[in-house]
Amino acid sequence: MAEKLKIKLSIADRVYPLTIDPSQEEGLRKAAKNIEQLAKKFEQNYAVRDKQDVLAMCALQFASKIEQRGLDKMEDTREVVERLTALDELVNQKLSIK
């Protein structure tokens, strides 16, 4: 069993102490940094003062990116299936001509 690591992350002027697996540290620190940067951007561009509103906007932004990636992946998969089906039909046609 791996040793747990205790870290503190600062998000929206609050410190969150966490106990994590060492393998999670880099990802969590990057995520916290991305949230901080996006929150500052929202505060500057939209004059939002309430941290809860800023964090909700951040959550929506990140969630929409994840959803869009899923939709894009589904579209890519559909295109691959269509191409493979067309290729399969072409191969079957060529093999049946003999």
Helices and strands as residue ranges (DSSP letters): E 5-11, E 14-20, G 22-24, H 25-46, H 51-97
